[in-house]
């Protein structure tokens, strides 16, 4: 039962972080907020795996984590400094 309360707290935190995605002062802040929401939902998948005793959720969480990492690397490369060929804020 405690797992459900933790999941609820994480989802509430993700909803509050979504405000930073919408109103972030810069593109970098928005990217960090999106990544934080992704990590929160990854944690929710792991907790659901524990709650339902299903190992498949762990596999899905691992694949999702790899996609999150690749996404951040691509965004960092795209948003590098303008003098290095990136885009402006």
HELIX and SHEET records of a PDB file:
HELIX    1   1 UNK A    2  UNK A   23  1                                  22    
HELIX    2   2 UNK A   27  UNK A   52  1                                  26    
HELIX    3   3 UNK A   56  UNK A   78  1                                  23    
HELIX    4   4 UNK A   82  UNK A   84  5                                   3    
END                                                                             
